[in-house]
Amino acid sequence: MGRMLFVPIILCLLWILFLRFFGIPLKKGKQGFIWIIGVSSLLIVMLTIALWLTR
């Protein structure tokens, strides 16, 4: 389960690479970081609850 914490980190790194590749400043890509962290957090919480309910 601890590996799930790497998902937002990897997605943020990929987002940074995408922004750099297309020459977009990080400040303009801030909304993408918010979405990545929000969706990843929701996924981690849902999987944690599912794990807790099935044990």
C-alpha positions in Angstrom: 0.0 0.0 0.0 2.9 2.3 0.6 3.8 2.2 -3.1 0.6 4.1 -3.8 2.2 7.2 -2.4 4.6 7.2 -5.3 1.7 7.6 -7.8 1.3 11.4 -7.3 5.0 11.9 -7.3 5.5 10.1 -10.6 2.5 11.8 -12.2 3.8 15.2 -11.0 7.3 14.4 -12.5 5.6 13.4 -15.8 3.6 16.6 -15.7 6.8 18.7 -15.2 8.4 16.9 -18.2 5.3 17.6 -20.3 5.3 21.2 -19.4 9.0 21.6 -20.1 8.8 19.7 -23.4 6.1 22.2 -24.7 7.8 25.2 -23.1 4.9 26.0 -20.7 5.9 27.7 -17.5 5.3 25.8 -14.3 3.1 28.6 -13.0 0.6 28.0 -15.9 0.6 24.3 -15.2 -0.4 24.7 -11.5 -3.9 23.6 -12.1 -2.6 20.3 -13.4 -0.7 19.7 -10.2 -3.8 20.4 -8.2 -5.8 17.8 -10.2 -3.0 15.2 -10.0 -2.8 15.6 -6.2 -6.5 15.7 -5.7 -7.3 12.6 -7.9 -4.4 10.6 -6.5 -5.4 11.4 -2.9 -9.0 10.4 -3.6 -7.7 7.1 -5.1 -5.5 6.4 -2.2 -8.3 7.1 0.3 -10.7 4.8 -1.6 -8.2 2.0 -1.8 -7.3 2.3 1.9 -11.0 2.1 2.8 -11.5 -0.9 0.6 -8.5 -2.6 2.2 -9.8 -1.8 5.7 -13.3 -3.1 4.9 -12.0 -6.4 3.4 -9.7 -7.3 6.2 
